[in-house]
């Protein structure tokens, strides 16, 4: 038996076919830490991936040979990549197999924070899709907003709602991801402290909560729509038994996803069920479970006729001075902030604003004072910010000072007239400064500044 893994967990795992107990325990005892990142293809950074080992089931995923200090890496803060566990990147392979890449899919990520799977959905589904990314816990929803802002796309709405709120939108979404809260046994190698919280009682509690979340939000999935259900647990009660419950009680059918036998992913098959398990002794990744299901039963759909149109009060001629190809977007005001949002989903935005509590929608380009726009941090990191705007390329030391919100040397900005200037590191925007005659005002957001060396 393991020195720290729960004996009851090991006993239950040994009941599974072909489970290698010794290898499983050994990989946990070794405690090797696997670090993987997923690149943001919309941001052309200088990071060379040609020398990195790829994650085989994700087009933009790579392993790092060692874990650097991401906190001090400006490219991380610029949204050039996301630090994501490799097993969970299998989501990319599923979406591509289902031919949902670059689609007009309306997707809902129900339990989204901190945002790894949401940013993956946003990339793979493409800019013609719409993503609603939800987190019920307010503080975690703020983290979710930050990570999606860094990713830079405008076709995202972040909501802060209980899953039951989506019952107000029957048949609305084509794709739903429920990465459910779980007992976390799949993360024991990364977080040994989590072992102390594991118990069979907690597994049962999590299983009941997972079913409650699914029952609450499934009405929002359209007939023929796809549900992706995942956990980072090894327990059958949270995985296969939940899938069987979906098949028996909610009119779902499993979708078999083809996998390469060399990947080390375990396919679980039987009685109409297809699911996929990831074990750290079989592949470079942590414990993970995922199943793809299609909704078969009839589903009523949301009545859009109830939704009243809204008028925009955004001043004319403002947006086009700051973003590329503004004709793709509709605009709206949230208090004094001007937001852009994909024009093709304007009606959907109105629906979502009237039916849910929104934390953020589209991209906030700045605050309108009545005379001028004060550009936002969100705009600086947006993939649509106007290329012709003034910018200053800086080195690593200046970039880190900027990210700490420290005072900057005016000598670094002598090439510019007074006004707003983008701070750029290795060709990627980090945020804004305002160049004044005798000083530089650093507009990096105080709440996300680097707090330590």
matplotlib code that plots the C-alpha trace (Angstrom):
import matplotlib.pyplot as plt

x = [0.0, 1.0, 2.4, -0.1, -2.8, -6.1, -6.3, -10.0, -9.2, -6.6, -8.8, -11.6, -9.2, -7.9, -11.4, -11.1, -9.9, -6.2, -5.4, -1.7, -1.7, 2.1, 2.7, -0.1, 1.3, 4.9, 4.1, 2.4, 5.3, 7.8, 5.8, 7.1, 5.5, 4.3, 4.0, 2.1, 0.9, -1.6, -0.6, -3.0, -2.9, -4.4, -1.3, 1.9, 4.5, 8.2, 7.9, 9.5, 7.5, 9.5, 11.8, 8.9, 7.2, 3.6, 0.6, -0.6, -4.3, -4.3, -3.1, -1.7, -0.6, 3.0, 5.0, 7.7, 10.9, 10.8, 8.3, 9.4, 8.2, 5.1, 4.5, 7.5, 6.8, 5.2, 4.0, 1.9, 0.3, -0.3, -2.4, 0.1, -0.4, -2.4, -0.9, -3.3, -3.1, -2.4, -5.1, -7.9, -6.7, -8.3, -11.3, -9.7, -9.5, -13.2, -14.3, -12.3, -13.7, -17.3, -16.4, -17.1, -13.9, -14.6, -18.3, -21.3, -21.8, -23.4, -21.5, -22.0, -19.2, -21.2, -18.4, -15.7, -13.3, -10.4, -10.8, -8.6, -11.3, -13.1, -10.1, -9.7, -13.4, -13.0, -9.9, -11.1, -14.7, -13.4, -14.5, -17.8, -19.0, -20.5, -19.2, -21.0, -18.6, -20.2, -19.0, -21.3, -18.7, -18.2, -14.5, -13.8, -15.9, -13.5, -10.5, -12.5, -13.0, -9.3, -8.2, -10.7, -9.7, -6.1, -7.2, -8.4, -11.6, -14.9, -17.3, -17.4, -20.0, -19.0, -21.9, -22.1, -25.2, -26.3, -26.6, -30.4, -30.6, -29.9, -33.3, -34.6, -33.1, -34.5, -32.9, -30.6, -27.1, -25.6, -22.8, -22.5, -19.4, -19.9, -16.4, -18.1, -16.8, -15.4, -13.4, -10.2, -8.4, -7.0, -4.9, -3.3, 0.1, 0.1, -1.5, -0.8, -2.6, -5.8, -5.5, -6.5, -9.9, -10.7, -13.3, -16.0, -18.6, -17.1, -17.2, -20.9, -21.5, -19.8, -21.7, -25.0, -23.9, -22.8, -26.2, -28.0, -25.9, -26.6, -30.3, -30.5, -28.7, -29.5, -32.8, -30.7, -29.1, -30.9, -32.2, -29.2, -26.8, -23.6, -22.8, -19.2, -19.1, -15.7, -14.1, -10.6, -11.7, -10.9, -14.1, -16.7, -19.5, -18.5, -17.8, -19.3, -22.3, -23.1, -22.9, -25.2, -27.6, -27.6, -28.3, -31.1, -32.8, -32.1, -32.5, -28.8, -26.6, -22.8, -20.6, -17.5, -14.4, -11.6, -8.3, -4.7, -3.7, -0.3, -1.7, -2.2, -5.8, -8.1, -11.4, -14.3, -16.9, -20.0, -23.8, -24.1, -21.5, -18.3, -16.0, -12.3, -9.9, -6.5, -4.0, -0.6, 1.2, 0.0, 0.6, 2.0, -0.9, -2.9, -6.1, -9.0, -12.4, -14.5, -17.5, -19.3, -23.1, -25.8, -29.3, -31.9, -35.1, -37.4, -36.6, -38.7, -36.9, -36.5, -39.1, -37.1, -40.3, -40.4, -37.1, -37.3, -34.7, -32.3, -31.0, -27.3, -26.2, -22.5, -21.2, -20.6, -17.0, -15.4, -14.9, -13.4, -10.4, -9.4, -10.2, -9.7, -12.6, -15.3, -18.1, -17.9, -19.2, -22.2, -21.5, -23.2, -22.7, -22.3, -22.4, -19.7, -17.8, -18.1, -18.1, -17.9, -19.6, -19.9, -22.7, -24.0, -24.8, -26.4, -29.8, -28.2, -26.5, -29.9, -31.3, -28.5, -28.5, -32.2, -32.1, -28.8, -26.4, -23.5, -20.0, -18.6, -19.7, -17.5, -14.6, -14.6, -12.7, -12.7, -14.5, -16.3, -16.0, -18.4, -15.5, -12.9, -12.3, -9.9, -8.8, -9.1, -6.6, -9.1, -8.6, -4.8, -5.0, -7.7, -7.0, -8.8, -6.9, -5.9, -2.4, -1.6, -1.9, 1.3, 3.3, 6.6, 8.6, 10.3, 12.8, 12.2, 13.1, 10.9, 8.1, 8.3, 8.3, 5.2, 3.5, 4.3, 2.7, 5.9, 7.0, 8.6, 11.6, 10.4, 13.6, 12.1, 9.2, 11.0, 9.8, 6.2, 4.2, 1.9, -1.0, -1.9, 0.8, 0.7, 3.5, 4.7, 7.0, 8.4, 5.6, 2.7, 0.7, 0.8, -1.3, -1.3, 0.8, 0.0, 3.0, 3.1, 5.7, 7.7, 6.5, 4.8, 1.5, 1.3, -2.2, -1.7, -4.7, -3.8, -5.8, -3.7, -0.3, 2.7, 3.0, 6.4, 9.7]
y = [0.0, 3.6, 5.7, 8.5, 7.5, 6.4, 2.6, 2.6, 4.5, 2.0, -1.0, 0.4, 1.1, -2.5, -3.7, -2.1, -4.3, -4.3, -1.7, -1.6, -0.9, -0.9, 1.5, 3.8, 4.0, 4.4, 7.4, 9.1, 8.3, 9.7, 13.0, 14.2, 17.4, 17.7, 21.2, 21.9, 25.0, 25.7, 28.5, 31.2, 31.1, 34.6, 36.1, 35.8, 35.7, 35.0, 31.8, 29.1, 25.9, 24.0, 22.7, 21.7, 18.3, 18.5, 17.3, 14.6, 15.2, 19.0, 21.1, 24.0, 22.1, 21.6, 20.2, 22.2, 20.5, 22.5, 24.8, 28.4, 31.4, 32.3, 35.2, 37.0, 36.1, 39.0, 36.7, 34.8, 38.1, 39.1, 35.9, 34.3, 30.9, 29.3, 26.9, 23.9, 20.3, 18.2, 15.5, 18.1, 19.4, 16.2, 18.5, 19.9, 16.5, 15.9, 19.2, 18.6, 15.1, 16.5, 19.0, 21.9, 23.8, 27.2, 26.7, 28.9, 26.9, 28.5, 26.9, 27.0, 26.2, 25.7, 25.4, 27.4, 29.1, 29.6, 29.4, 26.8, 24.9, 28.1, 29.5, 26.2, 26.2, 29.8, 28.9, 25.7, 26.7, 29.9, 33.5, 32.6, 30.9, 32.3, 31.1, 31.7, 31.0, 30.6, 30.5, 30.4, 31.7, 35.4, 35.6, 32.7, 34.5, 37.5, 35.2, 33.8, 37.3, 38.1, 35.0, 35.4, 39.1, 38.0, 35.6, 38.6, 37.6, 39.4, 36.5, 35.6, 36.3, 35.6, 34.9, 34.5, 32.3, 29.1, 26.3, 26.3, 29.8, 28.3, 26.6, 30.0, 29.3, 26.0, 24.5, 27.5, 25.9, 23.6, 22.5, 22.3, 21.5, 20.5, 20.0, 19.2, 19.9, 16.6, 14.8, 15.6, 12.3, 12.8, 15.7, 13.9, 13.8, 17.6, 18.4, 15.8, 18.0, 17.2, 13.6, 14.7, 15.9, 12.7, 10.2, 7.9, 10.3, 13.2, 11.1, 10.4, 14.1, 15.1, 12.6, 13.9, 17.5, 16.6, 15.1, 18.1, 20.5, 18.4, 18.1, 21.9, 23.0, 20.2, 21.8, 24.5, 22.0, 21.8, 18.5, 17.0, 19.1, 17.7, 17.5, 17.1, 15.8, 15.6, 15.4, 15.1, 12.1, 8.4, 7.3, 5.4, 7.1, 10.5, 9.2, 6.1, 6.0, 9.6, 8.8, 5.8, 8.1, 10.5, 7.7, 6.2, 9.4, 12.2, 10.8, 11.0, 8.7, 8.4, 9.4, 7.2, 9.4, 7.7, 7.7, 6.7, 3.6, 5.1, 8.0, 5.9, 6.9, 4.2, 3.8, 2.6, 0.8, -1.2, -1.2, 1.9, 3.8, 5.3, 7.3, 8.1, 7.8, 9.3, 7.8, 9.4, 6.1, 5.6, 9.1, 12.5, 14.1, 13.9, 11.9, 12.9, 11.5, 12.7, 11.5, 13.0, 12.6, 13.7, 14.8, 12.6, 13.6, 16.4, 19.8, 22.9, 26.0, 29.5, 32.0, 34.9, 36.9, 37.9, 39.8, 43.5, 45.1, 47.6, 50.9, 51.8, 55.1, 54.7, 58.0, 57.7, 57.6, 56.6, 52.8, 53.0, 55.0, 52.1, 48.7, 47.0, 46.3, 47.7, 46.8, 43.2, 44.5, 45.9, 48.3, 48.9, 50.9, 49.4, 52.3, 54.6, 51.7, 51.1, 47.4, 45.7, 42.4, 40.3, 41.8, 38.3, 37.6, 40.9, 39.4, 36.7, 39.4, 41.0, 37.6, 36.9, 40.3, 40.0, 36.4, 36.1, 38.0, 39.0, 39.8, 40.7, 40.7, 41.1, 43.5, 46.7, 49.2, 52.0, 54.5, 57.4, 60.6, 62.6, 64.1, 61.3, 57.6, 56.4, 53.1, 50.0, 47.2, 44.9, 46.8, 46.6, 42.8, 42.5, 40.7, 43.6, 46.6, 49.0, 48.2, 51.8, 53.0, 54.4, 51.7, 51.4, 48.1, 47.5, 45.0, 42.4, 44.6, 47.5, 45.0, 43.6, 47.1, 47.9, 44.7, 45.7, 49.1, 50.9, 54.3, 54.1, 56.1, 58.7, 58.1, 54.9, 56.8, 59.7, 58.8, 59.7, 62.8, 63.1, 60.7, 57.1, 54.5, 50.8, 49.0, 46.1, 43.3, 41.0, 42.3, 41.6, 44.3, 44.4, 47.5, 51.3, 54.2, 57.9, 60.0, 63.4, 66.2, 65.1, 61.7, 58.4, 57.4, 53.6, 52.4, 48.7, 47.5, 47.7, 44.6, 42.2, 43.8, 41.5, 41.6, 39.9, 39.3]
z = [0.0, -0.5, 2.3, 1.7, -0.7, 0.9, 1.3, 0.3, -2.9, -3.9, -3.0, -5.2, -8.1, -8.0, -8.8, -12.2, -15.1, -15.8, -13.2, -12.3, -8.6, -8.3, -11.2, -9.9, -6.4, -7.7, -9.8, -6.9, -4.5, -7.0, -7.0, -10.4, -11.3, -15.0, -16.3, -19.5, -21.2, -24.0, -26.5, -27.5, -31.3, -31.6, -29.9, -31.9, -29.1, -29.3, -27.3, -29.4, -29.2, -31.8, -29.0, -26.7, -26.5, -27.7, -25.9, -28.4, -28.0, -28.2, -31.1, -29.0, -26.0, -24.9, -22.0, -20.3, -19.1, -15.9, -14.2, -14.5, -12.5, -14.5, -12.2, -13.6, -17.2, -19.1, -21.9, -19.3, -18.1, -21.8, -22.4, -24.8, -23.1, -20.3, -17.7, -18.0, -16.9, -20.0, -19.4, -19.5, -22.9, -24.3, -24.7, -27.8, -29.5, -28.7, -30.2, -33.4, -33.8, -33.4, -36.1, -33.8, -34.6, -36.1, -35.7, -34.9, -31.7, -28.7, -25.7, -22.0, -19.5, -16.3, -13.7, -15.4, -13.0, -13.2, -17.0, -18.5, -20.3, -21.2, -22.9, -24.7, -25.8, -27.0, -29.1, -30.6, -31.3, -33.0, -33.3, -35.0, -31.8, -28.6, -25.2, -21.9, -19.1, -15.7, -12.1, -9.1, -6.5, -6.8, -6.0, -8.4, -11.1, -10.8, -11.6, -14.5, -15.9, -15.6, -17.5, -20.3, -20.6, -21.1, -23.8, -25.7, -27.5, -27.5, -28.2, -24.5, -21.7, -18.1, -15.7, -12.0, -11.5, -9.8, -12.4, -11.9, -13.5, -16.9, -16.7, -17.8, -21.2, -22.4, -25.5, -25.8, -26.0, -28.6, -26.4, -22.6, -20.5, -16.9, -15.3, -12.0, -8.5, -7.3, -4.6, -6.4, -6.2, -9.7, -8.4, -5.5, -7.2, -7.6, -4.3, -1.5, 1.0, -0.7, 0.4, 3.9, 2.6, 0.8, 2.2, 0.9, 2.5, 0.5, -2.7, -2.1, -1.4, -4.6, -6.6, -5.3, -6.1, -9.6, -10.4, -8.9, -11.1, -14.2, -13.5, -13.0, -16.2, -18.7, -19.8, -21.4, -23.8, -27.1, -28.6, -30.4, -28.4, -26.8, -23.1, -22.0, -18.5, -16.7, -13.3, -11.8, -9.7, -9.9, -8.1, -10.1, -8.1, -9.6, -13.1, -14.6, -12.3, -13.1, -16.8, -16.4, -14.5, -17.4, -19.9, -17.8, -16.5, -18.9, -22.4, -23.3, -25.4, -25.3, -28.2, -28.8, -29.4, -31.4, -29.6, -30.6, -28.7, -28.1, -26.0, -22.9, -22.5, -21.1, -22.9, -20.7, -22.8, -22.0, -22.2, -24.3, -22.3, -23.6, -21.3, -21.0, -18.0, -17.6, -15.2, -14.4, -14.7, -18.3, -19.7, -19.0, -17.1, -14.0, -13.2, -15.3, -16.5, -19.4, -21.4, -24.3, -24.6, -27.0, -25.9, -27.6, -25.9, -27.0, -25.6, -25.6, -26.8, -25.4, -26.7, -28.1, -28.8, -25.1, -25.4, -26.0, -28.2, -26.7, -28.0, -27.9, -26.5, -27.4, -28.9, -32.7, -34.0, -30.7, -31.2, -34.6, -33.3, -31.0, -32.6, -35.9, -38.2, -35.9, -38.3, -36.9, -33.5, -31.8, -28.9, -25.6, -22.4, -19.0, -16.6, -18.2, -19.9, -23.6, -24.6, -28.0, -28.8, -32.0, -34.1, -35.1, -31.4, -30.6, -30.0, -27.8, -25.7, -25.0, -24.0, -21.7, -20.1, -19.3, -18.0, -16.1, -13.9, -16.1, -14.7, -18.1, -21.8, -24.8, -24.5, -22.4, -24.5, -22.0, -19.8, -21.6, -19.7, -21.9, -23.8, -24.3, -23.9, -21.2, -22.7, -20.6, -19.7, -21.5, -24.7, -24.4, -24.2, -26.8, -30.1, -31.9, -30.6, -33.5, -34.8, -35.5, -31.9, -30.3, -28.5, -26.7, -26.9, -23.5, -22.2, -19.4, -16.5, -17.6, -18.4, -14.9, -13.3, -15.3, -14.1, -10.6, -11.2, -10.3, -11.5, -15.0, -16.3, -18.8, -20.8, -22.0, -23.7, -25.3, -28.8, -28.1, -27.8, -24.8, -24.5, -24.3, -25.3, -25.2, -23.3, -25.5, -24.6, -27.4, -29.7, -27.3, -25.4, -21.6, -20.9, -21.0, -19.8, -20.3, -21.3, -19.6, -19.9, -16.8, -15.9, -17.0, -15.4, -15.1, -15.8, -15.1, -12.9, -9.2, -8.3, -10.6, -10.2, -9.3, -5.6, -5.1, -6.8]

ax = plt.figure().add_subplot(projection="3d")
ax.plot(x, y, z, "-o")
ax.set_aspect("equal")
plt.show()
